[in-house]
Amino acid sequence: METIKTPWFHLAKFTLIFFALPLTLITIFLYNRVDDNRAFIINSIVWSSIGGFCFFRGLYLKKKLDALKNARNTYHAEVVVILPAKNVRIGSYVTAKVECVYYDRFSKRCLIHSGYHLLRPHDNLDNIYAKAYVDSSDPRNYCVELFRHKVNTSANVDYDYR
């Protein structure tokens, strides 16, 4: 199984490399040459803040997932619905949330939502598998990790129409 990634680190790298760094370099280069370069300064600060926010959001979610994994309170969840974010695509990936159902230790069905994940356009409910990591003292504190089933390409078939 392949782990499905979250968009936060990819988005942070993109905004920092393609927007914040060039604008900061232009601001430094033009600092003494242009009288009114406040627009460059403000723009570089805004893009640096957006990139930093995405990076620290990714770090926070990764540490939260690691902490809940170490608590060893894991449940196998069934993916019920894929909720794509409107007009948010990163490359060919679709940014989406996933709604899952798991059975807790008291055999109660619990409905949870995942954070944003990068799904391929052809991902569906059949090839996505979820694990829910839930805090035993506070069930509202949880993380969902998504996995993609690998397709068996070496299947023994009579005809291959690829």
Phi and psi in radians as a Rosetta constraint file:
Dihedral C 1 N 2 CA 2 C 2 CIRCULARHARMONIC -1.899 0.35
Dihedral N 2 CA 2 C 2 N 3 CIRCULARHARMONIC 2.306 0.35
Dihedral C 2 N 3 CA 3 C 3 CIRCULARHARMONIC -1.302 0.35
Dihedral N 3 CA 3 C 3 N 4 CIRCULARHARMONIC 2.337 0.35
Dihedral C 3 N 4 CA 4 C 4 CIRCULARHARMONIC -1.509 0.35
Dihedral N 4 CA 4 C 4 N 5 CIRCULARHARMONIC 2.266 0.35
Dihedral C 4 N 5 CA 5 C 5 CIRCULARHARMONIC -1.482 0.35
Dihedral N 5 CA 5 C 5 N 6 CIRCULARHARMONIC 2.792 0.35
Dihedral C 5 N 6 CA 6 C 6 CIRCULARHARMONIC -1.659 0.35
Dihedral N 6 CA 6 C 6 N 7 CIRCULARHARMONIC 2.743 0.35
Dihedral C 6 N 7 CA 7 C 7 CIRCULARHARMONIC -1.440 0.35
Dihedral N 7 CA 7 C 7 N 8 CIRCULARHARMONIC -0.075 0.35
Dihedral C 7 N 8 CA 8 C 8 CIRCULARHARMONIC -1.167 0.35
Dihedral N 8 CA 8 C 8 N 9 CIRCULARHARMONIC -0.813 0.35
Dihedral C 8 N 9 CA 9 C 9 CIRCULARHARMONIC -1.215 0.35
Dihedral N 9 CA 9 C 9 N 10 CIRCULARHARMONIC -0.639 0.35
Dihedral C 9 N 10 CA 10 C 10 CIRCULARHARMONIC -1.138 0.35
Dihedral N 10 CA 10 C 10 N 11 CIRCULARHARMONIC -0.740 0.35
Dihedral C 10 N 11 CA 11 C 11 CIRCULARHARMONIC -1.177 0.35
Dihedral N 11 CA 11 C 11 N 12 CIRCULARHARMONIC -0.661 0.35
Dihedral C 11 N 12 CA 12 C 12 CIRCULARHARMONIC -1.130 0.35
Dihedral N 12 CA 12 C 12 N 13 CIRCULARHARMONIC -0.791 0.35
Dihedral C 12 N 13 CA 13 C 13 CIRCULARHARMONIC -1.071 0.35
Dihedral N 13 CA 13 C 13 N 14 CIRCULARHARMONIC -0.764 0.35
Dihedral C 13 N 14 CA 14 C 14 CIRCULARHARMONIC -1.082 0.35
Dihedral N 14 CA 14 C 14 N 15 CIRCULARHARMONIC -0.869 0.35
Dihedral C 14 N 15 CA 15 C 15 CIRCULARHARMONIC -1.206 0.35
Dihedral N 15 CA 15 C 15 N 16 CIRCULARHARMONIC -0.643 0.35
Dihedral C 15 N 16 CA 16 C 16 CIRCULARHARMONIC -1.256 0.35
Dihedral N 16 CA 16 C 16 N 17 CIRCULARHARMONIC -0.708 0.35
Dihedral C 16 N 17 CA 17 C 17 CIRCULARHARMONIC -1.354 0.35
Dihedral N 17 CA 17 C 17 N 18 CIRCULARHARMONIC -0.753 0.35
Dihedral C 17 N 18 CA 18 C 18 CIRCULARHARMONIC -1.637 0.35
Dihedral N 18 CA 18 C 18 N 19 CIRCULARHARMONIC -0.290 0.35
Dihedral C 18 N 19 CA 19 C 19 CIRCULARHARMONIC -2.107 0.35
Dihedral N 19 CA 19 C 19 N 20 CIRCULARHARMONIC -0.971 0.35
Dihedral C 19 N 20 CA 20 C 20 CIRCULARHARMONIC -1.193 0.35
Dihedral N 20 CA 20 C 20 N 21 CIRCULARHARMONIC -0.813 0.35
Dihedral C 20 N 21 CA 21 C 21 CIRCULARHARMONIC -1.138 0.35
Dihedral N 21 CA 21 C 21 N 22 CIRCULARHARMONIC -0.852 0.35
Dihedral C 21 N 22 CA 22 C 22 CIRCULARHARMONIC -1.096 0.35
Dihedral N 22 CA 22 C 22 N 23 CIRCULARHARMONIC -0.701 0.35
Dihedral C 22 N 23 CA 23 C 23 CIRCULARHARMONIC -1.165 0.35
Dihedral N 23 CA 23 C 23 N 24 CIRCULARHARMONIC -0.621 0.35
Dihedral C 23 N 24 CA 24 C 24 CIRCULARHARMONIC -1.165 0.35
Dihedral N 24 CA 24 C 24 N 25 CIRCULARHARMONIC -0.733 0.35
Dihedral C 24 N 25 CA 25 C 25 CIRCULARHARMONIC -1.133 0.35
Dihedral N 25 CA 25 C 25 N 26 CIRCULARHARMONIC -0.693 0.35
Dihedral C 25 N 26 CA 26 C 26 CIRCULARHARMONIC -1.129 0.35
Dihedral N 26 CA 26 C 26 N 27 CIRCULARHARMONIC -0.686 0.35
Dihedral C 26 N 27 CA 27 C 27 CIRCULARHARMONIC -1.118 0.35
Dihedral N 27 CA 27 C 27 N 28 CIRCULARHARMONIC -0.767 0.35
Dihedral C 27 N 28 CA 28 C 28 CIRCULARHARMONIC -1.142 0.35
Dihedral N 28 CA 28 C 28 N 29 CIRCULARHARMONIC -0.725 0.35
Dihedral C 28 N 29 CA 29 C 29 CIRCULARHARMONIC -1.149 0.35
Dihedral N 29 CA 29 C 29 N 30 CIRCULARHARMONIC -0.680 0.35
Dihedral C 29 N 30 CA 30 C 30 CIRCULARHARMONIC -1.662 0.35
Dihedral N 30 CA 30 C 30 N 31 CIRCULARHARMONIC 0.139 0.35
Dihedral C 30 N 31 CA 31 C 31 CIRCULARHARMONIC -1.035 0.35
Dihedral N 31 CA 31 C 31 N 32 CIRCULARHARMONIC -0.798 0.35
Dihedral C 31 N 32 CA 32 C 32 CIRCULARHARMONIC -1.633 0.35
Dihedral N 32 CA 32 C 32 N 33 CIRCULARHARMONIC -0.205 0.35
Dihedral C 32 N 33 CA 33 C 33 CIRCULARHARMONIC -1.609 0.35
Dihedral N 33 CA 33 C 33 N 34 CIRCULARHARMONIC -0.426 0.35
Dihedral C 33 N 34 CA 34 C 34 CIRCULARHARMONIC -2.010 0.35
Dihedral N 34 CA 34 C 34 N 35 CIRCULARHARMONIC 2.358 0.35
Dihedral C 34 N 35 CA 35 C 35 CIRCULARHARMONIC -1.198 0.35
Dihedral N 35 CA 35 C 35 N 36 CIRCULARHARMONIC -0.806 0.35
Dihedral C 35 N 36 CA 36 C 36 CIRCULARHARMONIC -2.063 0.35
Dihedral N 36 CA 36 C 36 N 37 CIRCULARHARMONIC 1.525 0.35
Dihedral C 36 N 37 CA 37 C 37 CIRCULARHARMONIC -1.912 0.35
Dihedral N 37 CA 37 C 37 N 38 CIRCULARHARMONIC 0.517 0.35
Dihedral C 37 N 38 CA 38 C 38 CIRCULARHARMONIC -1.095 0.35
Dihedral N 38 CA 38 C 38 N 39 CIRCULARHARMONIC -0.556 0.35
Dihedral C 38 N 39 CA 39 C 39 CIRCULARHARMONIC -1.127 0.35
Dihedral N 39 CA 39 C 39 N 40 CIRCULARHARMONIC -0.721 0.35
Dihedral C 39 N 40 CA 40 C 40 CIRCULARHARMONIC -1.134 0.35
Dihedral N 40 CA 40 C 40 N 41 CIRCULARHARMONIC -0.728 0.35
Dihedral C 40 N 41 CA 41 C 41 CIRCULARHARMONIC -1.114 0.35
Dihedral N 41 CA 41 C 41 N 42 CIRCULARHARMONIC -0.825 0.35
Dihedral C 41 N 42 CA 42 C 42 CIRCULARHARMONIC -1.125 0.35
Dihedral N 42 CA 42 C 42 N 43 CIRCULARHARMONIC -0.741 0.35
Dihedral C 42 N 43 CA 43 C 43 CIRCULARHARMONIC -1.118 0.35
Dihedral N 43 CA 43 C 43 N 44 CIRCULARHARMONIC -0.742 0.35
Dihedral C 43 N 44 CA 44 C 44 CIRCULARHARMONIC -1.186 0.35
Dihedral N 44 CA 44 C 44 N 45 CIRCULARHARMONIC -0.610 0.35
Dihedral C 44 N 45 CA 45 C 45 CIRCULARHARMONIC -1.178 0.35
Dihedral N 45 CA 45 C 45 N 46 CIRCULARHARMONIC -0.722 0.35
Dihedral C 45 N 46 CA 46 C 46 CIRCULARHARMONIC -1.099 0.35
Dihedral N 46 CA 46 C 46 N 47 CIRCULARHARMONIC -0.843 0.35
Dihedral C 46 N 47 CA 47 C 47 CIRCULARHARMONIC -1.196 0.35
Dihedral N 47 CA 47 C 47 N 48 CIRCULARHARMONIC -0.598 0.35
Dihedral C 47 N 48 CA 48 C 48 CIRCULARHARMONIC -1.148 0.35
Dihedral N 48 CA 48 C 48 N 49 CIRCULARHARMONIC -0.675 0.35
Dihedral C 48 N 49 CA 49 C 49 CIRCULARHARMONIC -1.158 0.35
Dihedral N 49 CA 49 C 49 N 50 CIRCULARHARMONIC -0.729 0.35
Dihedral C 49 N 50 CA 50 C 50 CIRCULARHARMONIC -1.119 0.35
Dihedral N 50 CA 50 C 50 N 51 CIRCULARHARMONIC -0.786 0.35
Dihedral C 50 N 51 CA 51 C 51 CIRCULARHARMONIC -1.118 0.35
Dihedral N 51 CA 51 C 51 N 52 CIRCULARHARMONIC -0.719 0.35
Dihedral C 51 N 52 CA 52 C 52 CIRCULARHARMONIC -1.142 0.35
Dihedral N 52 CA 52 C 52 N 53 CIRCULARHARMONIC -0.712 0.35
Dihedral C 52 N 53 CA 53 C 53 CIRCULARHARMONIC -1.054 0.35
Dihedral N 53 CA 53 C 53 N 54 CIRCULARHARMONIC -0.799 0.35
Dihedral C 53 N 54 CA 54 C 54 CIRCULARHARMONIC -1.111 0.35
Dihedral N 54 CA 54 C 54 N 55 CIRCULARHARMONIC -0.707 0.35
Dihedral C 54 N 55 CA 55 C 55 CIRCULARHARMONIC -1.125 0.35
Dihedral N 55 CA 55 C 55 N 56 CIRCULARHARMONIC -0.828 0.35
Dihedral C 55 N 56 CA 56 C 56 CIRCULARHARMONIC -1.248 0.35
Dihedral N 56 CA 56 C 56 N 57 CIRCULARHARMONIC -0.495 0.35
Dihedral C 56 N 57 CA 57 C 57 CIRCULARHARMONIC -1.146 0.35
Dihedral N 57 CA 57 C 57 N 58 CIRCULARHARMONIC -0.735 0.35
Dihedral C 57 N 58 CA 58 C 58 CIRCULARHARMONIC -1.108 0.35
Dihedral N 58 CA 58 C 58 N 59 CIRCULARHARMONIC -0.731 0.35
Dihedral C 58 N 59 CA 59 C 59 CIRCULARHARMONIC -1.106 0.35
Dihedral N 59 CA 59 C 59 N 60 CIRCULARHARMONIC -0.747 0.35
Dihedral C 59 N 60 CA 60 C 60 CIRCULARHARMONIC -1.065 0.35
Dihedral N 60 CA 60 C 60 N 61 CIRCULARHARMONIC -0.812 0.35
Dihedral C 60 N 61 CA 61 C 61 CIRCULARHARMONIC -1.178 0.35
Dihedral N 61 CA 61 C 61 N 62 CIRCULARHARMONIC -0.607 0.35
Dihedral C 61 N 62 CA 62 C 62 CIRCULARHARMONIC -1.171 0.35
Dihedral N 62 CA 62 C 62 N 63 CIRCULARHARMONIC -0.754 0.35
Dihedral C 62 N 63 CA 63 C 63 CIRCULARHARMONIC -1.175 0.35
Dihedral N 63 CA 63 C 63 N 64 CIRCULARHARMONIC -0.642 0.35
Dihedral C 63 N 64 CA 64 C 64 CIRCULARHARMONIC -1.129 0.35
Dihedral N 64 CA 64 C 64 N 65 CIRCULARHARMONIC -0.741 0.35
Dihedral C 64 N 65 CA 65 C 65 CIRCULARHARMONIC -1.118 0.35
Dihedral N 65 CA 65 C 65 N 66 CIRCULARHARMONIC -0.740 0.35
Dihedral C 65 N 66 CA 66 C 66 CIRCULARHARMONIC -1.121 0.35
Dihedral N 66 CA 66 C 66 N 67 CIRCULARHARMONIC -0.703 0.35
Dihedral C 66 N 67 CA 67 C 67 CIRCULARHARMONIC -1.141 0.35
Dihedral N 67 CA 67 C 67 N 68 CIRCULARHARMONIC -0.716 0.35
Dihedral C 67 N 68 CA 68 C 68 CIRCULARHARMONIC -1.273 0.35
Dihedral N 68 CA 68 C 68 N 69 CIRCULARHARMONIC -0.516 0.35
Dihedral C 68 N 69 CA 69 C 69 CIRCULARHARMONIC -1.160 0.35
Dihedral N 69 CA 69 C 69 N 70 CIRCULARHARMONIC -0.689 0.35
Dihedral C 69 N 70 CA 70 C 70 CIRCULARHARMONIC -1.219 0.35
Dihedral N 70 CA 70 C 70 N 71 CIRCULARHARMONIC -0.369 0.35
Dihedral C 70 N 71 CA 71 C 71 CIRCULARHARMONIC -1.279 0.35
Dihedral N 71 CA 71 C 71 N 72 CIRCULARHARMONIC -0.261 0.35
Dihedral C 71 N 72 CA 72 C 72 CIRCULARHARMONIC 1.000 0.35
Dihedral N 72 CA 72 C 72 N 73 CIRCULARHARMONIC 0.712 0.35
Dihedral C 72 N 73 CA 73 C 73 CIRCULARHARMONIC -2.021 0.35
Dihedral N 73 CA 73 C 73 N 74 CIRCULARHARMONIC 1.312 0.35
Dihedral C 73 N 74 CA 74 C 74 CIRCULARHARMONIC -1.844 0.35
Dihedral N 74 CA 74 C 74 N 75 CIRCULARHARMONIC 2.428 0.35
Dihedral C 74 N 75 CA 75 C 75 CIRCULARHARMONIC -2.253 0.35
Dihedral N 75 CA 75 C 75 N 76 CIRCULARHARMONIC 2.503 0.35
Dihedral C 75 N 76 CA 76 C 76 CIRCULARHARMONIC -1.474 0.35
Dihedral N 76 CA 76 C 76 N 77 CIRCULARHARMONIC 2.196 0.35
Dihedral C 76 N 77 CA 77 C 77 CIRCULARHARMONIC -1.943 0.35
Dihedral N 77 CA 77 C 77 N 78 CIRCULARHARMONIC 2.630 0.35
Dihedral C 77 N 78 CA 78 C 78 CIRCULARHARMONIC -1.777 0.35
Dihedral N 78 CA 78 C 78 N 79 CIRCULARHARMONIC 2.201 0.35
Dihedral C 78 N 79 CA 79 C 79 CIRCULARHARMONIC -1.320 0.35
Dihedral N 79 CA 79 C 79 N 80 CIRCULARHARMONIC 2.171 0.35
Dihedral C 79 N 80 CA 80 C 80 CIRCULARHARMONIC -1.780 0.35
Dihedral N 80 CA 80 C 80 N 81 CIRCULARHARMONIC -0.839 0.35
Dihedral C 80 N 81 CA 81 C 81 CIRCULARHARMONIC -2.446 0.35
Dihedral N 81 CA 81 C 81 N 82 CIRCULARHARMONIC 2.471 0.35
Dihedral C 81 N 82 CA 82 C 82 CIRCULARHARMONIC -1.803 0.35
Dihedral N 82 CA 82 C 82 N 83 CIRCULARHARMONIC 2.163 0.35
Dihedral C 82 N 83 CA 83 C 83 CIRCULARHARMONIC -1.959 0.35
Dihedral N 83 CA 83 C 83 N 84 CIRCULARHARMONIC 1.632 0.35
Dihedral C 83 N 84 CA 84 C 84 CIRCULARHARMONIC -1.246 0.35
Dihedral N 84 CA 84 C 84 N 85 CIRCULARHARMONIC 2.516 0.35
Dihedral C 84 N 85 CA 85 C 85 CIRCULARHARMONIC -1.298 0.35
Dihedral N 85 CA 85 C 85 N 86 CIRCULARHARMONIC 2.435 0.35
Dihedral C 85 N 86 CA 86 C 86 CIRCULARHARMONIC -1.262 0.35
Dihedral N 86 CA 86 C 86 N 87 CIRCULARHARMONIC 2.216 0.35
Dihedral C 86 N 87 CA 87 C 87 CIRCULARHARMONIC 1.021 0.35
Dihedral N 87 CA 87 C 87 N 88 CIRCULARHARMONIC 0.484 0.35
Dihedral C 87 N 88 CA 88 C 88 CIRCULARHARMONIC -2.067 0.35
Dihedral N 88 CA 88 C 88 N 89 CIRCULARHARMONIC 1.862 0.35
Dihedral C 88 N 89 CA 89 C 89 CIRCULARHARMONIC -2.264 0.35
Dihedral N 89 CA 89 C 89 N 90 CIRCULARHARMONIC 2.452 0.35
Dihedral C 89 N 90 CA 90 C 90 CIRCULARHARMONIC -2.058 0.35
Dihedral N 90 CA 90 C 90 N 91 CIRCULARHARMONIC 1.796 0.35
Dihedral C 90 N 91 CA 91 C 91 CIRCULARHARMONIC 1.180 0.35
Dihedral N 91 CA 91 C 91 N 92 CIRCULARHARMONIC -2.246 0.35
Dihedral C 91 N 92 CA 92 C 92 CIRCULARHARMONIC -1.628 0.35
Dihedral N 92 CA 92 C 92 N 93 CIRCULARHARMONIC -0.011 0.35
Dihedral C 92 N 93 CA 93 C 93 CIRCULARHARMONIC -1.463 0.35
Dihedral N 93 CA 93 C 93 N 94 CIRCULARHARMONIC 2.585 0.35
Dihedral C 93 N 94 CA 94 C 94 CIRCULARHARMONIC -1.808 0.35
Dihedral N 94 CA 94 C 94 N 95 CIRCULARHARMONIC 2.244 0.35
Dihedral C 94 N 95 CA 95 C 95 CIRCULARHARMONIC -1.477 0.35
Dihedral N 95 CA 95 C 95 N 96 CIRCULARHARMONIC 2.150 0.35
Dihedral C 95 N 96 CA 96 C 96 CIRCULARHARMONIC -2.578 0.35
Dihedral N 96 CA 96 C 96 N 97 CIRCULARHARMONIC 2.697 0.35
Dihedral C 96 N 97 CA 97 C 97 CIRCULARHARMONIC -1.750 0.35
Dihedral N 97 CA 97 C 97 N 98 CIRCULARHARMONIC 2.779 0.35
Dihedral C 97 N 98 CA 98 C 98 CIRCULARHARMONIC -2.233 0.35
Dihedral N 98 CA 98 C 98 N 99 CIRCULARHARMONIC 2.383 0.35
Dihedral C 98 N 99 CA 99 C 99 CIRCULARHARMONIC -1.749 0.35
Dihedral N 99 CA 99 C 99 N 100 CIRCULARHARMONIC 2.219 0.35
Dihedral C 99 N 100 CA 100 C 100 CIRCULARHARMONIC -2.214 0.35
Dihedral N 100 CA 100 C 100 N 101 CIRCULARHARMONIC 2.726 0.35
Dihedral C 100 N 101 CA 101 C 101 CIRCULARHARMONIC -2.178 0.35
Dihedral N 101 CA 101 C 101 N 102 CIRCULARHARMONIC 2.312 0.35
Dihedral C 101 N 102 CA 102 C 102 CIRCULARHARMONIC -2.352 0.35
Dihedral N 102 CA 102 C 102 N 103 CIRCULARHARMONIC 2.791 0.35
Dihedral C 102 N 103 CA 103 C 103 CIRCULARHARMONIC -1.762 0.35
Dihedral N 103 CA 103 C 103 N 104 CIRCULARHARMONIC 2.154 0.35
Dihedral C 103 N 104 CA 104 C 104 CIRCULARHARMONIC -1.429 0.35
Dihedral N 104 CA 104 C 104 N 105 CIRCULARHARMONIC -3.024 0.35
Dihedral C 104 N 105 CA 105 C 105 CIRCULARHARMONIC -1.216 0.35
Dihedral N 105 CA 105 C 105 N 106 CIRCULARHARMONIC -0.238 0.35
Dihedral C 105 N 106 CA 106 C 106 CIRCULARHARMONIC -1.729 0.35
Dihedral N 106 CA 106 C 106 N 107 CIRCULARHARMONIC 0.223 0.35
Dihedral C 106 N 107 CA 107 C 107 CIRCULARHARMONIC 1.075 0.35
Dihedral N 107 CA 107 C 107 N 108 CIRCULARHARMONIC 0.579 0.35
Dihedral C 107 N 108 CA 108 C 108 CIRCULARHARMONIC -1.723 0.35
Dihedral N 108 CA 108 C 108 N 109 CIRCULARHARMONIC 2.471 0.35
Dihedral C 108 N 109 CA 109 C 109 CIRCULARHARMONIC -1.407 0.35
Dihedral N 109 CA 109 C 109 N 110 CIRCULARHARMONIC 2.223 0.35
Dihedral C 109 N 110 CA 110 C 110 CIRCULARHARMONIC -2.101 0.35
Dihedral N 110 CA 110 C 110 N 111 CIRCULARHARMONIC 2.306 0.35
Dihedral C 110 N 111 CA 111 C 111 CIRCULARHARMONIC -1.752 0.35
Dihedral N 111 CA 111 C 111 N 112 CIRCULARHARMONIC 2.238 0.35
Dihedral C 111 N 112 CA 112 C 112 CIRCULARHARMONIC -2.349 0.35
Dihedral N 112 CA 112 C 112 N 113 CIRCULARHARMONIC 2.763 0.35
Dihedral C 112 N 113 CA 113 C 113 CIRCULARHARMONIC -1.982 0.35
Dihedral N 113 CA 113 C 113 N 114 CIRCULARHARMONIC 2.472 0.35
Dihedral C 113 N 114 CA 114 C 114 CIRCULARHARMONIC -1.526 0.35
Dihedral N 114 CA 114 C 114 N 115 CIRCULARHARMONIC 3.015 0.35
Dihedral C 114 N 115 CA 115 C 115 CIRCULARHARMONIC -1.405 0.35
Dihedral N 115 CA 115 C 115 N 116 CIRCULARHARMONIC -2.952 0.35
Dihedral C 115 N 116 CA 116 C 116 CIRCULARHARMONIC -1.333 0.35
Dihedral N 116 CA 116 C 116 N 117 CIRCULARHARMONIC 2.413 0.35
Dihedral C 116 N 117 CA 117 C 117 CIRCULARHARMONIC -2.304 0.35
Dihedral N 117 CA 117 C 117 N 118 CIRCULARHARMONIC 2.762 0.35
Dihedral C 117 N 118 CA 118 C 118 CIRCULARHARMONIC -1.669 0.35
Dihedral N 118 CA 118 C 118 N 119 CIRCULARHARMONIC 1.848 0.35
Dihedral C 118 N 119 CA 119 C 119 CIRCULARHARMONIC -1.789 0.35
Dihedral N 119 CA 119 C 119 N 120 CIRCULARHARMONIC 2.581 0.35
Dihedral C 119 N 120 CA 120 C 120 CIRCULARHARMONIC -1.316 0.35
Dihedral N 120 CA 120 C 120 N 121 CIRCULARHARMONIC 2.727 0.35
Dihedral C 120 N 121 CA 121 C 121 CIRCULARHARMONIC -1.089 0.35
Dihedral N 121 CA 121 C 121 N 122 CIRCULARHARMONIC -0.470 0.35
Dihedral C 121 N 122 CA 122 C 122 CIRCULARHARMONIC -1.704 0.35
Dihedral N 122 CA 122 C 122 N 123 CIRCULARHARMONIC 0.147 0.35
Dihedral C 122 N 123 CA 123 C 123 CIRCULARHARMONIC -1.217 0.35
Dihedral N 123 CA 123 C 123 N 124 CIRCULARHARMONIC 2.428 0.35
Dihedral C 123 N 124 CA 124 C 124 CIRCULARHARMONIC -2.384 0.35
Dihedral N 124 CA 124 C 124 N 125 CIRCULARHARMONIC -3.069 0.35
Dihedral C 124 N 125 CA 125 C 125 CIRCULARHARMONIC -1.153 0.35
Dihedral N 125 CA 125 C 125 N 126 CIRCULARHARMONIC -0.421 0.35
Dihedral C 125 N 126 CA 126 C 126 CIRCULARHARMONIC -1.319 0.35
Dihedral N 126 CA 126 C 126 N 127 CIRCULARHARMONIC -0.566 0.35
Dihedral C 126 N 127 CA 127 C 127 CIRCULARHARMONIC -1.833 0.35
Dihedral N 127 CA 127 C 127 N 128 CIRCULARHARMONIC 0.264 0.35
Dihedral C 127 N 128 CA 128 C 128 CIRCULARHARMONIC -1.995 0.35
Dihedral N 128 CA 128 C 128 N 129 CIRCULARHARMONIC 2.302 0.35
Dihedral C 128 N 129 CA 129 C 129 CIRCULARHARMONIC -2.150 0.35
Dihedral N 129 CA 129 C 129 N 130 CIRCULARHARMONIC 2.454 0.35
Dihedral C 129 N 130 CA 130 C 130 CIRCULARHARMONIC -2.202 0.35
Dihedral N 130 CA 130 C 130 N 131 CIRCULARHARMONIC 2.546 0.35
Dihedral C 130 N 131 CA 131 C 131 CIRCULARHARMONIC -2.112 0.35
Dihedral N 131 CA 131 C 131 N 132 CIRCULARHARMONIC 2.337 0.35
Dihedral C 131 N 132 CA 132 C 132 CIRCULARHARMONIC -1.870 0.35
Dihedral N 132 CA 132 C 132 N 133 CIRCULARHARMONIC 2.214 0.35
Dihedral C 132 N 133 CA 133 C 133 CIRCULARHARMONIC -1.885 0.35
Dihedral N 133 CA 133 C 133 N 134 CIRCULARHARMONIC 2.007 0.35
Dihedral C 133 N 134 CA 134 C 134 CIRCULARHARMONIC -2.093 0.35
Dihedral N 134 CA 134 C 134 N 135 CIRCULARHARMONIC 2.386 0.35
Dihedral C 134 N 135 CA 135 C 135 CIRCULARHARMONIC -1.263 0.35
Dihedral N 135 CA 135 C 135 N 136 CIRCULARHARMONIC 2.254 0.35
Dihedral C 135 N 136 CA 136 C 136 CIRCULARHARMONIC -1.230 0.35
Dihedral N 136 CA 136 C 136 N 137 CIRCULARHARMONIC -0.487 0.35
Dihedral C 136 N 137 CA 137 C 137 CIRCULARHARMONIC -1.490 0.35
Dihedral N 137 CA 137 C 137 N 138 CIRCULARHARMONIC -0.469 0.35
Dihedral C 137 N 138 CA 138 C 138 CIRCULARHARMONIC -2.395 0.35
Dihedral N 138 CA 138 C 138 N 139 CIRCULARHARMONIC 1.722 0.35
Dihedral C 138 N 139 CA 139 C 139 CIRCULARHARMONIC -1.172 0.35
Dihedral N 139 CA 139 C 139 N 140 CIRCULARHARMONIC -0.207 0.35
Dihedral C 139 N 140 CA 140 C 140 CIRCULARHARMONIC -1.367 0.35
Dihedral N 140 CA 140 C 140 N 141 CIRCULARHARMONIC -0.193 0.35
Dihedral C 140 N 141 CA 141 C 141 CIRCULARHARMONIC -1.696 0.35
Dihedral N 141 CA 141 C 141 N 142 CIRCULARHARMONIC 1.807 0.35
Dihedral C 141 N 142 CA 142 C 142 CIRCULARHARMONIC -2.552 0.35
Dihedral N 142 CA 142 C 142 N 143 CIRCULARHARMONIC 2.874 0.35
Dihedral C 142 N 143 CA 143 C 143 CIRCULARHARMONIC -2.408 0.35
Dihedral N 143 CA 143 C 143 N 144 CIRCULARHARMONIC 2.582 0.35
Dihedral C 143 N 144 CA 144 C 144 CIRCULARHARMONIC -2.066 0.35
Dihedral N 144 CA 144 C 144 N 145 CIRCULARHARMONIC 2.261 0.35
Dihedral C 144 N 145 CA 145 C 145 CIRCULARHARMONIC -1.973 0.35
Dihedral N 145 CA 145 C 145 N 146 CIRCULARHARMONIC 2.235 0.35
Dihedral C 145 N 146 CA 146 C 146 CIRCULARHARMONIC -1.810 0.35
Dihedral N 146 CA 146 C 146 N 147 CIRCULARHARMONIC 2.520 0.35
Dihedral C 146 N 147 CA 147 C 147 CIRCULARHARMONIC -2.233 0.35
Dihedral N 147 CA 147 C 147 N 148 CIRCULARHARMONIC 2.610 0.35
Dihedral C 147 N 148 CA 148 C 148 CIRCULARHARMONIC -1.934 0.35
Dihedral N 148 CA 148 C 148 N 149 CIRCULARHARMONIC 2.200 0.35
Dihedral C 148 N 149 CA 149 C 149 CIRCULARHARMONIC -1.174 0.35
Dihedral N 149 CA 149 C 149 N 150 CIRCULARHARMONIC 2.371 0.35
Dihedral C 149 N 150 CA 150 C 150 CIRCULARHARMONIC -1.379 0.35
Dihedral N 150 CA 150 C 150 N 151 CIRCULARHARMONIC 2.448 0.35
Dihedral C 150 N 151 CA 151 C 151 CIRCULARHARMONIC -1.452 0.35
Dihedral N 151 CA 151 C 151 N 152 CIRCULARHARMONIC 2.318 0.35
Dihedral C 151 N 152 CA 152 C 152 CIRCULARHARMONIC -1.386 0.35
Dihedral N 152 CA 152 C 152 N 153 CIRCULARHARMONIC 1.851 0.35
Dihedral C 152 N 153 CA 153 C 153 CIRCULARHARMONIC -1.533 0.35
Dihedral N 153 CA 153 C 153 N 154 CIRCULARHARMONIC -0.230 0.35
Dihedral C 153 N 154 CA 154 C 154 CIRCULARHARMONIC -1.770 0.35
Dihedral N 154 CA 154 C 154 N 155 CIRCULARHARMONIC 0.642 0.35
Dihedral C 154 N 155 CA 155 C 155 CIRCULARHARMONIC -1.230 0.35
Dihedral N 155 CA 155 C 155 N 156 CIRCULARHARMONIC 2.527 0.35
Dihedral C 155 N 156 CA 156 C 156 CIRCULARHARMONIC -1.464 0.35
Dihedral N 156 CA 156 C 156 N 157 CIRCULARHARMONIC 1.687 0.35
Dihedral C 156 N 157 CA 157 C 157 CIRCULARHARMONIC -2.164 0.35
Dihedral N 157 CA 157 C 157 N 158 CIRCULARHARMONIC 2.790 0.35
Dihedral C 157 N 158 CA 158 C 158 CIRCULARHARMONIC -1.408 0.35
Dihedral N 158 CA 158 C 158 N 159 CIRCULARHARMONIC -0.696 0.35
Dihedral C 158 N 159 CA 159 C 159 CIRCULARHARMONIC -2.265 0.35
Dihedral N 159 CA 159 C 159 N 160 CIRCULARHARMONIC 2.439 0.35
Dihedral C 159 N 160 CA 160 C 160 CIRCULARHARMONIC -2.107 0.35
Dihedral N 160 CA 160 C 160 N 161 CIRCULARHARMONIC 1.924 0.35
Dihedral C 160 N 161 CA 161 C 161 CIRCULARHARMONIC -1.703 0.35
Dihedral N 161 CA 161 C 161 N 162 CIRCULARHARMONIC 0.445 0.35
